[in-house]
Amino acid sequence: MGIFSEDEREITCVYNGENYTDEQTLAYLKASEKSLLDIDITKTKVTGTQWADLASRLNKSINSLLNEQEVEGDLSAFNENDCITLLREEPKVLNGAIVFTADKAKQVKNPSTVLEFIETDSEGIPKPY
């Protein structure tokens, strides 16, 4: 079991509340009828363990969660602890909202891609026509 909720019916969104694209992503999720846990990293400090869990869910390294254009210096020179410190102290370095459920995770750079998390599975439901 991970650090975050494992509820199959809940969507979790970790995002930068000062980033327009992340806000759009959150708006898509809020418009759905799904249960949503939203974590704005400008207001809520995410721990190093939680960042590690998020990276693991995405099958990525922690430094790949960062936007190179927002980081001063060579990102490849930073170790995991440096990256976690950057994410905690400078939320703008997050390279897109992280959206996940119990069995799927994605770092979202294009808000409409979250539709895969909220579209209902209509297979097996009879059509009224």
PLY file of the C-alpha trace (Angstrom):
ply
format ascii 1.0
element vertex 129
property float x
property float y
property float z
element edge 128
property int vertex1
property int vertex2
end_header
0.00 0.00 0.00
1.30 3.45 -0.92
1.36 6.70 0.98
-1.70 8.04 -0.85
-5.22 6.65 -1.02
-5.71 3.36 -2.80
-9.45 3.92 -3.31
-10.24 2.72 -6.83
-13.04 5.27 -7.18
-11.00 8.30 -6.12
-8.79 10.45 -8.35
-5.88 12.25 -6.73
-4.37 15.35 -8.32
-1.09 16.84 -7.08
-0.65 20.21 -8.75
0.81 23.71 -8.60
-2.08 26.06 -7.83
-0.16 28.96 -9.38
0.17 27.24 -12.76
-2.58 27.94 -15.31
-2.29 24.56 -17.02
-2.46 22.70 -13.70
-5.53 24.75 -12.76
-7.18 23.75 -16.06
-6.37 20.10 -15.32
-8.00 20.44 -11.92
-11.08 22.06 -13.49
-11.56 19.04 -15.78
-11.37 16.73 -12.79
-13.74 18.82 -10.67
-16.29 18.82 -13.50
-16.46 15.03 -13.36
-18.65 13.09 -10.98
-15.68 11.19 -9.58
-14.41 11.55 -6.03
-11.41 13.88 -6.05
-8.55 14.57 -3.66
-6.70 17.66 -4.85
-3.36 18.64 -3.33
-2.08 22.11 -4.15
1.67 22.03 -3.47
1.73 25.81 -2.99
-0.44 25.32 0.12
0.32 21.77 1.25
3.88 20.55 1.73
4.36 17.13 0.17
6.95 15.04 2.02
10.00 13.43 0.45
8.40 10.03 0.94
5.28 11.20 -0.88
7.35 12.58 -3.79
9.15 9.24 -3.98
5.78 7.45 -4.01
4.52 9.71 -6.82
7.65 9.10 -8.89
7.28 5.36 -8.31
3.62 5.41 -9.44
4.74 7.15 -12.63
7.72 4.81 -13.11
9.94 7.90 -13.27
12.87 9.30 -11.35
12.15 12.24 -9.07
14.24 14.61 -11.19
12.04 13.81 -14.22
9.12 15.42 -12.35
10.85 18.80 -12.66
10.64 21.30 -15.49
14.23 21.91 -16.63
13.31 25.42 -17.79
12.32 26.38 -14.23
15.51 25.04 -12.61
18.67 27.08 -12.39
21.61 24.89 -13.30
21.99 21.45 -14.83
19.15 19.23 -13.61
21.24 16.09 -14.11
23.64 17.39 -11.42
20.90 17.25 -8.76
20.39 14.16 -6.60
16.97 12.98 -5.33
17.20 15.02 -2.13
18.01 18.17 -4.11
15.00 17.56 -6.35
12.69 16.98 -3.38
13.91 20.20 -1.79
13.26 22.07 -5.04
9.74 20.63 -5.30
8.97 21.58 -1.70
10.45 25.09 -1.82
9.71 26.07 -5.44
6.38 24.55 -6.57
6.78 26.14 -10.02
9.41 23.51 -10.88
6.77 20.75 -11.05
6.47 19.79 -14.72
2.71 19.25 -14.88
0.08 18.03 -12.47
0.32 14.43 -11.30
-3.01 12.64 -11.56
-3.59 9.10 -10.37
-6.01 6.43 -9.22
-5.24 3.16 -7.50
-4.14 1.55 -10.79
-3.17 4.39 -13.16
-0.92 7.46 -12.93
0.12 10.20 -15.32
1.99 13.49 -15.26
-0.30 15.84 -17.15
1.04 18.62 -19.35
-2.08 18.89 -21.55
-5.25 19.25 -19.42
-7.54 17.36 -21.80
-5.49 14.18 -21.33
-7.12 13.73 -17.91
-10.28 12.67 -19.71
-8.93 9.12 -19.63
-9.35 9.26 -15.84
-12.90 10.56 -15.87
-14.59 9.02 -18.89
-16.96 6.31 -17.85
-16.68 2.79 -19.10
-19.89 2.35 -21.07
-19.14 -1.13 -22.38
-22.06 -3.42 -21.68
-24.56 -0.61 -21.11
-27.42 -0.85 -23.59
-27.93 2.17 -25.84
-31.42 3.73 -25.74
-31.72 3.72 -29.54
0 1
1 2
2 3
3 4
4 5
5 6
6 7
7 8
8 9
9 10
10 11
11 12
12 13
13 14
14 15
15 16
16 17
17 18
18 19
19 20
20 21
21 22
22 23
23 24
24 25
25 26
26 27
27 28
28 29
29 30
30 31
31 32
32 33
33 34
34 35
35 36
36 37
37 38
38 39
39 40
40 41
41 42
42 43
43 44
44 45
45 46
46 47
47 48
48 49
49 50
50 51
51 52
52 53
53 54
54 55
55 56
56 57
57 58
58 59
59 60
60 61
61 62
62 63
63 64
64 65
65 66
66 67
67 68
68 69
69 70
70 71
71 72
72 73
73 74
74 75
75 76
76 77
77 78
78 79
79 80
80 81
81 82
82 83
83 84
84 85
85 86
86 87
87 88
88 89
89 90
90 91
91 92
92 93
93 94
94 95
95 96
96 97
97 98
98 99
99 100
100 101
101 102
102 103
103 104
104 105
105 106
106 107
107 108
108 109
109 110
110 111
111 112
112 113
113 114
114 115
115 116
116 117
117 118
118 119
119 120
120 121
121 122
122 123
123 124
124 125
125 126
126 127
127 128
